[in-house]
């Protein structure tokens, strides 16, 4: 008993040190962003996100400065079309695209106004803070804790990038948070409701059903898959005039979107498995062109779908053989990462999917209380592992910390300030993205091989 308590104290200390390092590095970012852009003549928002001038609006009347928030204005062009997927690439599924209809109406009503954009961004920001509001109401956490968690949320790199692009990923955070809470509490009906809402907005979220594979709940996994596919098809009723053609065109566009960016192009930051490997290869042949005849600026292609299927097969084998031995938290994070790392094109703001679970981890660090609510004290004790499970294992602690420090903190320090990278096409993007996506791959692999559940005795 004494050894167990001693180990728990060590793990709590490690978790607190992680949190203090996170705060210190975030404060360091503030200092570097005040100084470095003027010293090295670069745009910090481009290092964090993407090029400013995306030409999807009239920036003098609709955007800010020269910035157009392309992920907001671009889908507005197609939101009210009867066949939105018959022309240029628009990867939004029908539910997601239809959600832009009210804003498209406002833009048509007020063509030279920033009001629709401000309303959209405000809605996204409110959605990103929903987990803190819910925890305040449910767990009665202190105002101080709310402010710390809120500051962490809105200053994290994925949230800032989603705001900078005007991406609707922010609107999914309430559903992601409620899905995570429901999964930790084993409330299956709620998991289905919130999860299927996520699938309607982002079809790749159907991979969240991996949590059922980890628990060997085959009936739930099959029901999840069939319901997810069925509701996704029914969602095309938002565009009923050309129902069957729209389904066919959308599938074609989704397949084409997998080559939307050049493989291995660091700008904008694409954190999928396929892109991570290609980016490392591209940087190598850029620095040493004699080792390859490939053109580092083009003629690159992603891995064929076979590789994605192979990775999924390895993941599901890991869930099948080790899922029951693992913490539910680890299985949940594996499921949350699958929609991020499996598609060929997955930009950094998809990491917003991890923000709710990170908020829950930080909450337990700050309050020393489990983030779940249950009437069973035995289940509650095991639920209290959300924080400790990462710091009881050295490989998990190191890779988890590195991934957070490199991908969650908004560094915005570009390649161009480094010798040898100044004149490259992608030199304006942040150095941390490549390091971070590499650490994410390693972290994901460590999660897959992390086997034994650690029983934790915590006073709840």
C-alpha positions in Angstrom: 0.0 0.0 0.0 2.8 2.3 0.9 4.6 1.7 -2.4 1.4 2.4 -4.3 0.9 5.7 -2.5 4.5 6.6 -3.2 4.2 5.9 -6.9 1.0 7.9 -7.0 2.7 10.9 -5.4 5.5 10.6 -7.9 3.1 10.5 -10.8 1.2 13.5 -9.5 4.5 15.4 -9.1 5.4 14.6 -12.7 2.0 15.8 -13.9 2.4 19.0 -11.9 5.9 19.5 -13.4 4.4 18.9 -16.9 1.7 21.6 -16.2 4.3 24.1 -15.0 6.5 23.5 -18.0 3.5 24.0 -20.3 2.8 27.4 -18.6 6.4 28.4 -18.8 6.7 27.5 -22.5 3.5 29.4 -23.3 4.8 32.5 -21.6 8.1 32.1 -23.5 6.1 32.1 -26.8 4.6 35.4 -25.8 8.1 36.9 -25.4 9.4 35.4 -28.7 6.4 36.6 -30.7 7.0 40.1 -29.4 10.6 40.1 -30.5 11.4 37.7 -33.3 9.1 38.8 -36.1 10.6 42.3 -36.2 14.2 40.9 -35.9 13.8 38.4 -38.8 11.1 40.1 -40.9 8.4 37.4 -40.9 4.7 37.1 -40.3 4.0 35.2 -37.1 0.5 34.2 -38.2 1.8 32.6 -41.4 4.3 30.7 -39.4 1.5 29.4 -37.2 -1.1 28.8 -39.8 -1.0 29.5 -43.6 -0.6 32.2 -46.2 -2.6 35.4 -45.4 -3.6 36.3 -48.9 -5.9 33.4 -49.9 -8.1 35.6 -52.1 -11.5 34.2 -51.0 -13.0 37.5 -50.1 -12.6 41.3 -50.5 -10.2 41.9 -47.6 -10.9 45.7 -47.6 -14.5 45.2 -46.6 -15.0 41.6 -45.5 -11.7 40.4 -44.0 -9.1 42.0 -41.8 -6.0 43.6 -43.2 -5.2 41.3 -46.1 -6.6 38.2 -44.4 -9.8 36.5 -45.7 -10.4 33.6 -43.4 -10.6 31.2 -46.4 -12.2 28.3 -44.6 -15.2 30.5 -43.9 -15.6 32.4 -47.2 -14.7 29.5 -49.5 -17.6 27.1 -48.5 -20.1 30.1 -48.6 -19.7 30.0 -52.4 -21.3 26.5 -52.5 -23.6 26.4 -49.5 -26.8 27.2 -51.4 -25.9 25.3 -54.7 -28.1 22.4 -55.6 -25.0 20.4 -56.8 -22.2 21.9 -54.7 -19.8 19.0 -55.4 -20.0 19.1 -59.2 -17.3 21.8 -59.6 -14.2 22.8 -57.7 -13.1 20.7 -54.7 -15.3 21.2 -51.7 -14.6 18.4 -49.2 -17.4 19.5 -46.8 -20.1 16.8 -46.3 -23.7 18.0 -46.6 -24.4 18.7 -42.9 -21.2 20.7 -42.6 -21.8 22.6 -45.8 -25.5 23.3 -44.9 -24.4 24.8 -41.6 -23.0 27.7 -43.7 -26.3 28.6 -45.2 -27.3 31.1 -42.5 -24.0 32.9 -42.9 -24.3 32.8 -46.7 -27.6 34.5 -46.3 -26.1 37.2 -44.1 -23.2 37.7 -46.5 -25.7 38.2 -49.4 -27.7 40.5 -47.3 -24.7 42.5 -46.1 -22.1 42.0 -48.9 -19.7 44.7 -47.6 -19.9 43.9 -43.9 -17.6 42.0 -41.5 -20.6 41.2 -39.3 -21.2 37.6 -40.6 -17.5 36.8 -40.2 -17.4 38.3 -36.6 -20.6 36.3 -35.7 -19.1 33.1 -37.1 -15.7 33.6 -35.3 -17.5 34.5 -32.0 -19.6 31.3 -32.3 -16.5 29.2 -32.8 -14.8 30.8 -29.8 -17.8 30.2 -27.6 -17.9 26.6 -28.8 -14.2 26.1 -27.9 -14.9 27.3 -24.4 -17.9 25.1 -23.9 -15.9 22.4 -21.9 -14.9 24.9 -19.3 -18.5 26.2 -19.0 -19.8 22.6 -18.6 -17.2 21.7 -16.0 -17.9 24.9 -14.1 -21.6 24.0 -14.0 -21.2 20.3 -13.4 -18.1 20.0 -11.2 -18.3 23.4 -9.6 -14.6 24.2 -10.3 -13.3 27.5 -9.0 -13.2 30.6 -11.1 -9.4 30.5 -10.9 -9.4 27.0 -12.5 -11.8 28.2 -15.1 -9.5 31.0 -16.1 -6.5 28.8 -16.3 -8.3 26.2 -18.4 -9.9 28.9 -20.6 -6.5 30.6 -21.2 -4.9 27.3 -22.1 -7.8 26.5 -24.5 -7.9 29.8 -26.5 -4.1 30.2 -26.6 -3.4 26.6 -27.9 -2.1 26.3 -31.4 -4.9 24.2 -32.9 -7.6 26.7 -31.7 -5.6 29.7 -32.9 -5.1 28.1 -36.3 -8.8 27.2 -36.6 -9.7 30.8 -35.8 -7.1 32.1 -38.2 -8.5 30.0 -41.0 -12.1 30.4 -40.0 -12.5 26.6 -39.9 -15.7 25.0 -38.5 -13.6 22.5 -36.5 -14.3 24.8 -33.5 -18.0 24.2 -33.7 -17.4 20.5 -33.0 -15.6 20.9 -29.7 -18.8 20.7 -27.6 -19.6 17.3 -29.2 -16.0 16.1 -28.9 -16.0 17.0 -25.2 -19.4 15.4 -24.5 -18.3 12.3 -26.4 -15.1 12.1 -24.3 -17.0 12.5 -21.0 -19.6 9.9 -22.1 -16.8 7.4 -23.1 -15.0 7.8 -19.7 -18.3 7.2 -17.9 -19.4 4.3 -20.3 -22.6 6.1 -21.2 -23.1 4.4 -24.5 -26.3 6.0 -25.7 -24.8 9.5 -25.2 -21.6 8.3 -27.0 -23.7 7.3 -30.0 -25.6 10.6 -30.1 -22.6 12.9 -29.8 -20.4 10.6 -31.9 -22.9 10.5 -34.8 -23.3 14.2 -34.7 -19.5 14.4 -35.2 -19.7 11.9 -38.1 -22.4 14.1 -39.8 -20.0 17.1 -39.8 -16.8 15.1 -40.4 -17.3 11.6 -41.9 -13.8 10.5 -40.8 -15.0 10.7 -37.2 -16.6 7.3 -37.8 -13.2 6.0 -36.8 -14.1 7.0 -33.2 -15.9 3.7 -33.2 -12.5 2.1 -32.5 -13.3 2.6 -28.8 -15.8 -0.2 -29.1 -13.2 -2.5 -30.7 -10.9 -1.8 -27.7 -13.6 -3.1 -25.5 -14.5 -6.0 -27.8 -18.1 -4.8 -28.0 -18.7 -6.0 -31.5 -22.5 -5.4 -31.6 -21.9 -1.7 -30.7 -19.1 -1.4 -33.2 -21.2 -2.8 -36.0 -24.2 -0.7 -35.0 -22.0 2.4 -34.9 -20.6 1.8 -38.4 -24.0 1.1 -40.0 -25.7 4.0 -38.3 -22.8 6.3 -39.2 -22.9 5.4 -42.8 -26.7 5.5 -42.9 -27.1 8.9 -41.4 -24.3 10.3 -43.6 -26.2 9.2 -46.7 -29.5 10.6 -45.3 -27.7 13.9 -44.7 -27.7 14.5 -48.5 -31.3 15.4 -48.1 -30.1 18.9 -47.3 -29.4 19.0 -51.1 -32.3 16.8 -52.4 -32.7 18.0 -56.0 -29.8 15.9 -57.3 -29.6 13.4 -54.4 -27.8 10.5 -56.1 -25.5 12.6 -58.2 -24.5 14.6 -55.1 -23.5 11.4 -53.3 -21.5 10.2 -56.3 -19.8 13.6 -56.8 -19.0 14.0 -53.1 -17.3 10.5 -52.9 -15.3 11.5 -56.0 -14.3 14.8 -54.4 -13.3 13.2 -51.1 -11.0 10.8 -53.0 -9.5 13.7 -55.0 -9.0 15.7 -51.8 -6.5 13.1 -50.6 -4.1 14.7 -53.1 -5.2 18.3 -52.4 -1.7 19.3 -51.3 1.7 18.0 -52.5 2.9 15.2 -50.3 5.6 16.3 -48.0 4.8 20.0 -48.3 5.3 21.5 -44.8 3.1 24.5 -45.7 0.4 24.4 -44.7 1.2 22.0 -41.9 -0.3 18.6 -42.7 0.1 16.2 -39.8 -1.1 12.9 -41.3 1.1 9.9 -41.2 1.6 9.9 -45.0 2.5 13.6 -45.0 4.9 13.3 -42.0 7.0 10.6 -43.7 7.0 12.5 -47.0 7.9 15.8 -45.3 11.0 14.2 -43.7 12.0 12.7 -47.1 11.4 16.1 -48.9 13.5 18.0 -46.5 16.3 15.4 -46.9 16.4 15.7 -50.7 16.1 19.5 -50.5 19.2 19.7 -48.4 21.0 16.9 -50.4 19.5 16.9 -53.9 22.1 14.5 -55.2 20.5 11.6 -53.4 17.3 11.8 -55.4 16.1 12.8 -58.8 12.7 13.9 -57.5 11.8 17.6 -57.7 11.4 18.9 -54.1 8.8 21.4 -55.3 6.4 19.0 -57.1 5.7 15.6 -58.6 5.2 14.1 -55.2 2.4 11.7 -54.4 1.0 10.3 -51.2 1.0 6.7 -50.3 -1.8 4.7 -52.0 -4.9 3.9 -49.8 -3.3 0.4 -49.2 -1.0 2.0 -46.6 -3.9 3.6 -44.7 -5.7 0.3 -44.7 -2.5 -1.3 -43.4 -2.1 1.2 -40.6 -5.8 0.8 -39.6 -5.3 -3.0 -39.6 -2.3 -2.6 -37.1 -4.3 -0.2 -34.9 -7.3 -2.6 -34.8 -5.1 -5.5 -34.0 -3.6 -3.5 -31.2 -7.1 -2.6 -29.9 -8.2 -6.3 -30.1 -5.3 -7.8 -28.3 -4.4 -5.0 -25.8 -7.6 -3.0 -25.5 -8.9 -4.8 -22.5 -5.6 -4.5 -20.7 -5.3 -0.8 -21.4 -6.8 2.2 -19.6 -10.0 3.4 -21.3 -8.3 6.8 -21.5 -5.6 5.4 -23.8 -8.1 3.6 -26.0 -10.1 6.9 -26.2 -7.1 8.9 -27.3 -6.1 6.3 -29.9 -9.7 6.7 -31.3 -9.4 10.5 -31.2 -6.2 10.4 -33.1 -7.3 8.0 -35.9 -9.4 10.7 -37.8 -6.3 13.0 -37.6 -3.5 10.7 -38.7 -5.2 8.3 -41.2 -6.4 10.7 -44.0 -3.7 12.0 -46.4 -4.7 15.6 -45.8 -5.2 16.5 -42.1 -4.2 20.1 -41.2 -3.1 21.1 -37.7 -6.5 22.5 -36.6 -7.8 18.9 -36.5 -5.8 18.6 -33.3 -8.8 20.5 -31.8 -10.1 17.0 -31.2 -7.5 16.6 -28.5 -8.3 19.8 -26.6 -11.3 18.4 -24.6 -9.2 15.5 -23.3 -6.3 17.8 -22.5 -8.6 20.1 -20.6 -9.8 17.1 -18.5 -6.2 16.1 -17.8 -5.2 19.6 -16.7 -8.4 19.8 -14.6 -7.2 16.7 -12.7 -3.7 18.2 -12.3 -5.2 21.4 -10.8 -7.9 19.9 -8.6 -6.7 16.4 -7.9 -10.2 15.1 -8.7 -11.3 12.7 -11.4 -13.1 14.4 -14.4 -15.9 11.8 -14.5 -19.1 11.6 -12.6 -20.4 8.2 -11.4 -22.2 6.6 -8.6 -19.8 3.7 -8.4 -16.7 4.6 -6.3 -14.8 1.6 -7.8 -15.3 2.9 -11.4 -14.5 6.5 -10.2 -11.2 5.3 -8.8 -10.3 3.8 -12.2 -11.6 7.0 -13.9 -9.1 9.0 -11.9 -6.3 7.6 -14.1 -7.0 10.3 -16.8 -4.0 12.2 -15.5 -1.9 9.6 -13.9 -1.9 7.0 -16.7 0.4 9.3 -18.8 2.9 9.9 -16.0 3.1 6.4 -14.7 4.9 5.2 -17.9 8.1 6.9 -18.9 7.6 6.4 -22.7 4.1 7.8 -22.5 5.2 10.7 -20.3 8.0 11.8 -22.6 6.1 11.4 -25.9 2.9 12.9 -24.5 4.8 15.9 -23.2 6.8 16.4 -26.4 3.7 16.3 -28.5 1.9 18.8 -26.3 4.9 21.1 -26.2 5.4 21.1 -29.9 1.9 20.9 -31.3 -0.3 22.6 -28.7 2.0 25.6 -27.9 1.8 28.2 -30.7 5.5 28.7 -31.4 5.4 30.4 -34.8 9.1 30.3 -35.4 9.7 29.7 -39.2 12.2 27.8 -41.1 13.4 30.9 -42.9 15.4 32.2 -39.9 17.6 29.0 -40.1 20.7 28.9 -42.3 20.0 27.1 -45.6 16.2 27.4 -45.4 15.6 31.1 -46.1 14.7 30.9 -49.8 12.6 27.7 -49.8 9.0 27.9 -50.9 7.8 26.6 -47.5 10.3 28.5 -45.4 7.5 30.7 -43.8 5.9 27.8 -41.9 6.9 27.0 -38.3 9.7 24.7 -37.5 7.8 23.1 -34.6 5.2 21.5 -36.9 7.6 19.0 -38.4 9.1 18.2 -35.0 5.6 18.0 -33.5 4.1 15.8 -36.1 7.1 13.4 -35.8 6.6 13.3 -32.0 2.9 12.7 -32.7 3.7 9.6 -34.7 6.0 8.3 -32.0 3.4 9.1 -29.3 0.7 7.2 -31.3 3.0 4.2 -31.6 3.7 4.2 -27.9 0.0 4.3 -27.2 -0.5 1.3 -29.5 2.1 -0.9 -27.6 1.2 0.4 -24.1 -0.4 -2.8 -22.7 -1.0 -3.4 -19.1 -3.6 -1.4 -17.2 -2.2 0.1 -14.1 -4.5 -0.1 -11.1 -4.5 3.2 -9.3 -5.7 3.7 -5.7 -6.9 7.3 -5.4 -9.1 8.9 -2.8 -12.1 10.3 -4.6 
